[in-house]
Amino acid sequence: MAQKKFFNHEPLFTPRSFGLGWNINIHNPIGLLICVALAAVIIGMVIFSILHNGL
């Protein structure tokens, strides 16, 4: 049974389908980690804002 090596994954950045710029590829382990961390930061900021200032 062959195992995937760390460098045998999809690229970290991919060209966008629409518009200009680049996307973070979630099929790459580092890209998935970046997306999960970014989502956690955004959710944490929303929760902090609601608890600190109220709705």
N, C-alpha and C positions, 0 to 999 in steps of 0.2 A: 504494500500500500504506500503510494508516494505521498509525501507531505509537501505542502507549499512552503517555499522559502520566503523570508521576509521581503526580499527584493523582487519577488515574482508576482506582484500585484498590479492592479490597474494604476495609471498615473494619478498623482495627487490633484492636479488641476486639469480641467478639460475645457475646451472652447464652448461658449454658450450657444444654444440653439437659436435664440432670438436676441437681438441687440448686440451690444459690444461688451467685451470683458471675458472673464473666466469664471468657472464654477469650481467649487470644492467637490471632489468626487467622493461620495460616501462608500464606494466599493473598495476604497483604499483604507486600511486600518487607521492610519493617521488622520485621514479626512473624516472618518466616522468619529474619531475622538474629538476633533475640532468642532464638528457639528453638535455633538452631545454636550460638550462644554459650553458652547455658545448658547444653546437652548437652556441649559441650567442657569447660566448667568442672567438671561432675559427673564426667565420665570422667577428667579430669586429677586430681581429688581422690581418686578410687578408686585410680588407678595410683600416686599419691604415697603413699597410705596403705599399699598393699601393699608397695611398695619400702622404705618407712621402717620399718614394724612387722612385716612378713612376714605370712603367712597365719596 
